[in-house]
Amino acid sequence: MSYGFYTHSIGFGFVPTTNDYKVVRVVYDESPCGYKAPTEVGVYELTTGSWRNVNVGDFPYVVRLHSPQALLKSVVHWIGHNPNKVGGSFGSVIISFDLTNEELGVLMVPTSLQDKRCLQIARFGESVSLVHCAYNSSVIWVMNEYGVGNSWTKLFTIDDPGRDKIGKLDNSQSTSSFKGL
């Protein structure tokens, strides 16, 4: 395939059933309004030392640019959205790639987060979790039952009332209070 402008997302993990490490690369061509759904998905296996393409059919979602991955049980997860979504919601979802079956999938985020852009994904024990970064707080969510959209629980909120003060130090708050860093 010949590429014009494109972006890609990378995932990495171990597959115990084959005792092999795999890298997945999801490539998106640029369109006038952003990036189109995956134009190519490639898998690299450490044991073979080569790439091969995987057919994922019509998959309407794209991984958010610079989204980190969360690996859970040989499944790579990223934050994504539907670039063709119209209306009030941004359409945030979790995109998954099962390294064993080599299939793309989608998990729903909590309804209250579907229109949020500032989301990060992480592994929390044996669960998928989300961090929603709001202006003065961060909210941590965990999916209690994998793949069940209504099993999300808000674990806690971390308030950060000082974030609005960054860069607004007056003379009485000198940088000398940061000695030893």
WOQUI-V646596 format. One record per helix or strand of 2 or more residues. SS is the DSSP state (h for helix, s for strand). FROM is the first residue (numbers start at 1). LEN is the number of residues. If there is no record, write none. Layout:
ss->[SS,SS]
from->[FROM,FROM]
len->[LEN,LEN]
This chain:
ss->[s,s,s,s,s,s,s,s,s,s,h,s,s,s,h,s,h,h]
from->[6,20,34,40,50,61,70,75,93,103,111,119,127,137,149,152,163,175]
len->[10,12,2,6,5,3,3,8,6,6,3,6,7,7,3,8,3,4]
